Amino acid sequence: MAWPILAFANLFSDLGLSQAVVQKSSITREEINTLFWINLAVSGGLALILALLGPLVGIFYRDERTGFLTSAMSLTTLASGFGAQPGAILNRRMEFGFLAIIDAAGAIAGLSISVAWALIAPSYWALYAGALVSALVQTLGSWLAAGWAPSRPRLAAGWRELLNFGAGLTGFNVANFFARNFDNVLIGRFLGTVALGLYDRAYKLLLFPLQQINNPLSRVMYPALSRLVADPGRYRSAYLRTLGQLLLVALPGVAFMTATADDLIPVLLGEKWRAAGPIFGALGFAGLLQPLNNTSGWLFISQGRTSEFMRWGILGAVTSVIAFTMGLPYGPFGVAAAYAASEYFRTPLLWWYVARRGPIGVYDVMRTALPHLAGVAASLLGLWVTPKFPISSPIFGLVSALLMSYAISLLVILSFPAGRETITRSVSLAGGLWRRLRMEG
């Protein structure tokens, strides 16, 4: 219940300035210094607002615990703002090894603290403590790895251009926040904590594996595509190759989770969470399009089109909020189903809007994506019509369904020329990686 408020505040602690550092073709130390002090001032102000806002949040939810937690979360906002620019420097340098180590260290530290706290004093504060420690570890790691130190505060030449870029990106993030979190607010306010818990677990269980694929790729693709904007041919090739391999890896897995939701949820979360299965299955239909649609951000940001990105975000937020409101009378499942329907409504509009400018056209995207979308449709159908055999181990049944999903999808993808190109590249890439590992071994 408190988390959406923290997520909203954190949209402004960065102001899109980290991506401005990554996207700009050339940037000076003075410009980075200016952005650091802006980030620090804004995150400090937001932390103070969160601390003071806590009691009002408690009144809104009619639960004072939420107010105390909101005030405490101000510390994570301050920590994130302090580490924004060192992290952006590492991303601009494409030092992904350091970034991976920092992220892993933060995740492990946060998990360890949460588990230890929960074992000693089980409460929601265990989750808060883990989030705070994770943010602190990642901030410290970014400072140590970046090897950069700020000088006194001052405005560098060109700061307005960077702020304009960041303003467009922040505008999108604010709009996207409502598209991603307003469902939680509505369910928590009108349907209660049990309904919110079921919906939230289903949503995050679906989102987590997608994030583990998309977030590292995005970190690589933003600086990589930004450096190729002046060469449309190489830009188009780099984007389409990555898109094809992303869909090849992600979509059959999403199809598997969607088709087996009623069996998967009890295995992963326990029998008491079975009611989250239908919600998870409905959200899965939206998840089938998100690996494709999320890559539109790579194009908007790398091409410097953040104002257009913001306008698209506003449209996405409005249609999502309408969908949430329409689905709310039917419970958390209705919210999930309405959101999935809105994703299918928006997708054609999104790719028309993205392809109006830049090196990537609608035909390029559809030629690359169509084999994978056809494959995932066939996988869903195959999993639904296949009878369930009585087996003693549900895990064995789920693993069999997962393998079946990938097998069906691959067979369909191979029937398309563009699909065969993607698989050939993927096999070649895997072979090269294997040879490299053997040589290093």
MORACOR-V304580 format. One record per pair of residues at least 6 apart in sequence whose ideal C-beta (glycine too) atoms are under 7 Angstrom apart, sorted by the first residue. I is the first residue (numbers start at 1). GAP is how many residues later the second one is. D is the distance in whole Angstrom. If there is no record, write none. Layout:
I_GAP_D, I_GAP_D
This chain:
1_60_5, 1_65_5, 1_187_5, 2_55_7, 2_64_5, 2_67_4, 2_68_5, 2_71_6, 4_177_4, 4_180_5, 4_181_6, 5_52_6, 5_65_5, 6_67_4, 6_70_7, 6_71_7, 7_170_6, 7_174_6, 8_169_5, 9_37_5, 9_41_5, 9_68_5, 10_67_6, 10_70_6, 11_159_6, 11_162_5, 11_163_5, 11_166_6, 12_30_6, 12_34_6, 12_158_7, 13_26_7, 13_29_6, 13_30_4, 13_33_5, 13_64_5, 13_67_6, 13_68_4, 14_25_6, 14_67_7, 14_70_5, 15_23_7, 15_24_7, 15_27_6, 15_151_5, 15_155_5, 16_149_7, 16_150_3, 16_151_7, 16_153_3, 16_154_5, 16_290_7, 17_18_4, 17_21_7, 17_22_6, 17_67_7, 17_145_6, 17_149_5, 18_66_5, 18_67_7, 18_69_7, 18_70_4, 19_150_6, 19_203_7, 19_282_6, 20_142_4, 20_145_5, 20_146_5, 21_6_6, 21_11_6, 21_14_7, 21_64_7, 21_67_4, 21_68_7, 21_71_6, 22_66_6, 22_69_5, 22_70_5, 22_200_5, 22_201_5, 22_204_7, 23_142_7, 23_199_7, 23_203_5, 23_278_6, 23_279_6, 23_281_6, 24_138_7, 28_128_7, 30_126_4, 31_125_5, 31_127_6, 31_128_7, 31_131_6, 32_53_6, 32_57_7, 33_117_5, 33_118_5, 33_123_7, 34_120_7, 34_121_6, 34_122_4, 34_125_5, 35_50_6, 35_127_6, 36_49_4, 36_114_5, 37_113_7, 37_116_4, 39_42_5, 39_45_5, 39_46_6, 40_41_6, 40_42_6, 42_39_7, 43_34_6, 43_35_5, 43_37_7, 43_38_2, 43_39_7, 44_34_6, 46_31_5, 47_27_4, 47_28_7, 47_30_5, 47_31_4, 50_20_6, 50_21_7, 50_23_6, 50_24_4, 50_27_6, 51_20_5, 51_23_4, 53_17_6, 54_13_4, 54_14_6, 54_16_4, 54_17_3, 55_12_5, 57_9_6, 57_10_5, 57_13_4, 58_6_4, 58_8_5, 58_9_3, 61_127_7, 69_55_7, 69_59_6, 72_56_6, 73_55_7, 75_57_6, 76_55_6, 76_56_5, 76_59_5, 79_56_4, 79_57_5, 79_60_5, 80_55_6, 82_57_6, 83_55_6, 83_56_3, 83_59_5, 83_60_7, 86_56_4, 86_57_5, 86_60_4, 86_62_6, 87_55_4, 89_57_5, 89_59_6, 90_8_6, 90_9_5, 90_52_6, 90_55_6, 90_56_6, 91_8_7, 91_128_6, 91_132_6, 92_131_6, 94_129_5, 96_123_7, 96_124_6, 98_47_4, 99_120_7, 102_36_5, 102_39_4, 102_40_6, 102_43_7, 103_35_7, 105_32_5, 105_36_6, 106_28_4, 106_31_4, 106_32_4, 107_27_6, 109_24_5, 109_25_6, 109_28_5, 110_20_4, 110_21_6, 110_23_5, 110_24_3, 111_19_6, 113_16_5, 113_17_5, 113_20_5, 114_12_5, 114_13_6, 114_15_6, 114_16_3, 117_8_7, 117_9_4, 117_12_5, 118_8_4, 165_139_7, 165_141_5, 168_138_3, 168_139_4, 168_141_6, 168_142_5, 169_132_7, 169_137_5, 169_140_7, 171_139_3, 171_142_7, 172_134_7, 172_137_5, 172_138_5, 172_141_4, 175_135_7, 175_138_3, 175_139_5, 175_141_7, 175_142_4, 176_137_5, 176_140_7, 176_141_7, 178_139_4, 178_143_6, 179_137_5, 179_138_5, 179_141_4, 182_139_5, 182_142_6, 183_141_5, 183_152_5, 183_156_7, 184_12_6, 184_16_6, 186_138_6, 186_142_6, 187_8_5, 187_9_5, 187_12_5, 187_145_6, 187_148_6, 188_8_4, 190_138_6, 191_140_7, 191_141_7, 195_136_7, 195_137_5, 198_77_5, 198_78_4, 198_81_6, 198_134_6, 199_80_6, 199_133_4, 199_136_7, 199_137_7, 201_68_6, 201_72_6, 201_75_5, 202_74_4, 202_77_4, 202_78_4, 202_81_6, 203_80_6, 205_63_7, 205_75_6, 206_51_7, 206_74_6, 206_77_5, 206_78_6, 206_81_5, 209_44_7, 210_40_7, 210_77_6, 210_80_6, 210_81_6, 213_33_7, 213_36_7, 213_37_5, 214_77_7, 214_80_5, 217_25_7, 217_29_6, 218_80_7, 221_21_6, 221_77_5, 222_76_7, 222_79_6, 222_80_6, 224_14_6, 225_10_6, 225_13_6, 225_14_6, 225_73_6, 225_77_4, 226_76_5, 228_6_5, 228_7_4, 228_10_6, 229_6_6, 229_73_6, 229_74_6, 232_127_4, 235_124_5, 236_123_5, 236_124_6, 236_128_6, 239_59_7, 239_121_6, 240_124_6, 240_128_5, 241_184_6, 243_52_6, 243_125_5, 244_124_5, 244_178_4, 245_177_6, 245_180_7, 245_181_5, 246_45_6, 247_44_6, 247_45_6, 247_122_6, 247_125_4, 248_124_6, 248_174_6, 248_178_6, 250_41_4, 251_37_7, 251_40_6, 251_121_5, 251_124_7, 251_125_4, 251_158_7, 252_123_7, 252_124_6, 252_127_6, 252_153_5, 252_154_4, 252_157_4, 254_30_6, 254_33_5, 254_34_5, 255_33_7, 255_121_5, 255_124_4, 255_125_5, 255_150_5, 256_127_7, 256_145_6, 256_146_5, 256_149_4, 257_7_6, 257_27_6, 258_23_6, 258_26_3, 258_27_6, 258_29_7, 258_30_7, 258_122_7, 259_121_5, 259_124_4, 259_125_6, 260_123_7, 260_138_6, 260_141_5, 261_16_5, 261_17_7, 261_19_4, 261_20_4, 261_23_6, 262_15_4, 263_131_6, 263_134_7, 263_135_6, 264_134_6, 265_8_6, 265_9_6, 265_11_5, 265_12_4, 265_15_6, 266_7_7, 266_8_5, 267_127_5, 267_128_6, 267_131_6, 269_7_7, 278_55_5, 279_53_5, 279_54_5, 279_57_5, 282_51_6, 282_54_4, 282_55_4, 282_58_6, 283_53_5, 283_57_6, 285_55_4, 286_53_6, 286_54_4, 286_57_4, 288_88_6, 289_54_5, 289_55_7, 289_58_5, 292_77_5, 293_54_6, 293_57_6, 296_54_6, 296_58_5, 297_12_7, 299_55_6, 299_59_6, 299_61_6, 300_6_7, 300_8_6, 300_9_4, 301_8_7, 303_55_5, 305_52_7, 312_38_7, 312_41_6, 316_30_6, 319_23_5, 319_26_7, 319_27_6, 320_19_6, 320_22_6, 323_15_4, 323_16_5, 323_18_7, 323_19_4, 324_11_5, 324_14_7, 324_15_7, 326_12_5, 327_7_4, 327_8_4, 327_10_6, 327_11_3, 327_12_7, 328_6_7, 328_7_6, 351_11_6, 351_14_6, 352_10_6, 355_6_5, 355_7_4, 355_10_7, 367_51_5, 368_50_6, 370_46_7, 371_41_7, 371_42_5, 371_45_4, 371_47_6, 371_48_3, 372_41_6, 374_38_5, 375_34_4, 375_37_4, 375_38_5, 376_33_6, 378_30_5, 378_31_7, 378_34_5, 379_26_4, 379_29_5, 379_30_5, 382_22_6, 382_26_5, 383_18_6, 383_21_7, 383_22_6, 391_6_5, 413_6_4, 413_10_6, 414_6_6, 414_9_7
